[in-house]
Amino acid sequence: MQNMRVAMYYSNQDVRLEEMPVPEISSEEILLKVEASGICGSDVMEWYRIHRVPLVLGHEVAGTIVRVGDSVKKYKVGDRIAVSHHVPCNACHYCMRGHQTVCNTLRTTNFDPGGFAEFVRLPAINVDRGIYPLPDHVSFEEATFIEPAACVLRGQRLARIQPGQKVLVIGSGIAGLLHIHLARVSGASMIIATDISEYRLNAARQFGADAVISAKKGNIPERVREINHGYLSDLVIVCTGAPLAILQALNSVERCGTVLFFAPTDKGITIPLSINELFWRNEISLVSSYAGDFRDHMTALELISTGRLQVREMITHRLKLSETGLGFQLVTMAQDSIKVIIEPQR
């Protein structure tokens, strides 16, 4: 049986280049040659997966179909595609209410073994509802942004973003930058971004922020009021799990505004809430978001394909599969990097 190379995850500091058999496929499955796989911030959430190691991570995946099961008629060898690792049942209580991202099936589906590998097997359910054919002009590395952009689109949709809103994005890593960029596409009138890194604040300006605030300096709600001529922000998007950032968000939202909790915290983090100040008196909405559904992926692909969402410029590192450990260090340190792409065929 043919072997392939994989980047096996043991911890954020221990990612090893190993070999395992190329997955066999059934008549309803597809074998994908992985051309590009992005490292997501969730990949370095060590507490979330340390009890399941070793494993091959990577879910922002694009590549070329190299083998097709006999029963698969919609796709063929040579097709260029992006894929979803989690897919819903489309029939349960949650799916029927339009909340496919909390479906029990979605939480148990995945491809085999993961995107930091030369090949992945796409199970039948993923083949049925988790494949996005790529136009010729969309590169594989651009296609790795479909999944994270879909997550951002869904978050902003649930938060009911509107043209003319004043938006504050707390945390200007890749998720924050995508939120900034898409808020600009959606017609936000003022976008303010925060971060502790000057490098990322400069990136925030590049991708659409009208103003930036260093999280190391001064009072963020006070600075937001100054920039917004006396008002706080209509929509605050939290793209970091730091408890201080969450408190800043709750103090930076305008009356009848919305706080979108987009990033997870470390395990066990809780925050105090003032029921009267947030809800009874000021009608604040707190919204959470997880993942993206099929329509969000299709919208993300369209925005990338038409050039309305410029993602190529967000890529700061393109690494070989053997350098995946370095990629994890870059994402973990969150310094002078934005998007790190692994190219398993190099």
N, C-alpha and C positions, 0 to 999 in steps of 0.2 A: 504494500500500500504506500502511495506517495506521501511524503512528509512535507510540511510547510513550516515557515518561521512564524513565531508569534512573540509578542511582548507580554510576558507573564507578570501580572501584578501581585506583589506580596505586601508592599506598603508604598507610601509616597517616595520613600528613599530607596526602595528595592524593587526595581522593574527589570526583569531578566529576559534576554533573548533566548528563547527555547524552541524546540521543535515538537510538533504533534501531527498526527495524521490529517491529511486533507479530508474534510467531512464528506461522507457519502450522501447522495440525495435520493429521495424517493420519486415516484412518478409525478407528484404534485409540487415538487420543490425546485429550487434554483441554486446553482453555485455561482457566487459572485467573486470576481477578482477585485480586491480592494485597491483602488488607485489613490484614494485620499481619505483620511480619517482625522477629524478634528479632536483636540483634547478639550473637554468641557470642564468648567469649574466644578461640576458635580463629580467628575472622575477623581478629583483629589480630596473628596470628602471621606477621609480615611475612616472616621468613626462609623460611617454608614455601611462600609463593606468589609472592614477588617476581619470580621468573624466568618467571612465566606472565602477568604483567600486560600490558595492561589486561584486567580481567574484572569481571563483576557477581557479587558474593558474596551471601550470605544463604540459610540453609537451615532456619531455624526459622520455617516459613511456614504461614499459614492464610488462607483466602479463600473466594470464591464461584465456582462453575463458571459460565462464560459461553458456552462452546462445547464441544460434544461430538461426537466422530467418529461416523460412521454405524454402526460396528461395536460401539460401547460401549453396553451395555444396562444395566449395573449402576448407572450414575450419570446424572444429568440436569442441565440448565441450572437454576441457582438453588440447587443443593445447597451447603451450607456444609461445608467439609472442612479438615482439616489433612493435610499430605503429608510423606512421607519423600523426601529427595533421593537417598540411597543405598539401593539394594535388592539383595538377593542372588539368586543363581540357584536356590537351594533344591534343587540336585541334585549339587553337587560334594562332594569329600572333606570339606571343612570344614563345609558345610551339613549333611551327613548325620550329622556328629558333634555337631551343635547349636551350631556356632560360625559362624553366618551372618555375623557382623561382620568376619571375616577372609577372606570369600569374595572371589575375584578380580573377580567381576562387581560386587559391592557397591562395590569400590574404583574402578570405572570408570563407574558409572551416576551420573546427575545430571539435574536438570531444566534447562530452557532459558529465560532465561539464568541467573537466580538470583533470590533473594527480594527484593533491593533494586531492584525494578522494578514497574511497574504491572501487568504480566501475565507469567505463566510458562507454558510448554508442558510438559505432563506426558507423557513418552514412554510407549509402550505397557506396558513392563515396570513402570514406576511406577504406572500405572493399575491394573495387575493385582495388585500386592502392596505398594503404598505409600500408600494413601489411608485416612483415618480420618474417617468422617462424624461431625459434631459435633451433640450435643444442642442444642436451641434455647437452653438456659440457659447454655451455655458460650460465652463471648465469644471473638472472634477473638484478642484479646491474651492471654487465658488459654490458648488453644490453641497459641500459640507456645511454651509451656512443655512440650508433649508430648514433643518431641524431646530437649531437655536432661534432662528428668525420666526419660525412657526410658534414657538413657545412665547416669544415676545408679542407677536400679533394677538395671540389668544389673551394674554394678560391685559393688553391695552383694550381689547374688545370687551372683556369683562369689567374693566374699569370705566368703560364708556367714554373714552377719550373723544374730545370734540375740537373742531377748529376754533381757534381763538383762545384756547385755554392757556393758563400759565402753568408750566410743568417743571417740577423739580425732580432730578434723578440723583439719588444718593448712591454713590459708587460707580466709577467709570471704567470698570473692566469691560470685557467683551459684551456681557449682557447689558450693562449700562449704556455702552456705545450703540448697541442695536436699538435700545429704547429711545435714545436721543435721536438717532437717525430716523426711526419710524415716526416719532412724535413730530419731527420736522415734516416728513411726508404727509402726516395727518393734518398739518396746518396749525400746530401750536404757535401761539403768538410770542411766547417767551419761554425759553428752555434754559434752566439753570442746572449745572452739574457740579457735584462735589466729589472729592477723592483726597486721599492723603498723599498721592503721588503726583508730582508736577508733570511727569511724563504722560500720565493718563489724563490729566487736566488739559494738556495740550492736544491730546487725541480727541477729547470731548469737544474742544473748539473746532477741530478739523471736521468732525462729523455732525456738526449742527448746533452745538450749544451756543447760546447768545452770551452767556456769562458763566464763569466758573468760580467756585469757592473752595479754598483749601480747607479740608476738614481739620487740619492741624492748627488753624488760626481762627480766632474770633468765634462769635456766636452765630451759628448758621441761620436760625429763624430771624434774627435781627438783620443779617445781611440779605436774606431773602426779601424782607420788608423794604429795605433800602432799594434793592434792584427793581422790585415790583411797585415802587411808588406808593408804599403804605400797605400793600396787600401781601398775604402769604400766597402759597401756590394752590391752584385748583386741583391739581393732581400731583401727588408725591409718589414716586416709584422707588422702592427700596431694593437695591441690587447688591447689598452686602448683608451678611448675617451678624455684624457687630451690634451688640446690644445698644451702645451709645447711638449708633446710626438710626436704630429703630425709634429711640426716644426723640432724636432730632426730627425724624419724619413726623411723628405725632404732634410735635410742636411747630411744624412748618406748614401745615395744611390749613387752607382758608375755610371759613364757615361754609357748610354745604359742599365741601370738597371730598376727595377720595384719596385714601392711602392704599396703594397696591403693594402687597408683600410678595415680592418675586423671588427673593433668595432665601434659602434655608439658613438657620442658625446652627451653632454647635448643639450637640445633644443636651436636652434638659433646660435650655434657656427659656425663662419666662420674663414677662415685663408687666409693670403696674399700669392700669388704665383708669382714667377718671371718667366714670360713666356720665356724670353731669356735664363736664366740659366737652367731651367728645360727642356724645350722642344726644342727650336731652336738650342741651342749649344750642349746640352748633351743628347738629345734623350731619356729622361726619360719617362717611361710609368706609369701612375697612374691608378690603377685598384681597383674597388670595388666589393664586393661579399655579397650576402644575401642568407642564407639557403643552402640546398642541394637538389638535385633531386634524383629520384629513383635509378639511377646507383650509385650515391655517397653513398646512404644508403646501397646498396648491397655490394659495395666495403668495406665500413666501417665494416659491419658484417663479411665479409671474413677476413679482417685483424685482427679483434678481435678473431674470431673463430680459426684462425691458430696460434695465439700468436705473430704475428708480431707487433701488437699494444698492448702494455701492459697497461691496464687501471685500473685493480684492485688496483694497488699500488697508484693510484691517489686519491682514496677515503679516506677521513680523518674523515668523520662523517656519521654515519648511525642512523637516528632518527625516532621516532614514528610520526604518523600523528599529535598527540597532541603537538609535539615539532616543528612543521613546522615554527612557529614564531621564535624560536631560530635559526633554519636553515637560515631564511631570515636575521637575525642579523649577523650570521657568514659570509654570502656571502656579505652583505652590507659593513661590516667592512673591509673585504678583508685582514685579518691578518693571523692568524695561521690556515688556512683552505685552502683546494684545492677544493675537490669535496664533496658536501653534498648530501646525498641520503635520501629520505623519504620512509619509508616502511609502507604503510597504513594498512597492515594486522596485524601489531604488536599491 
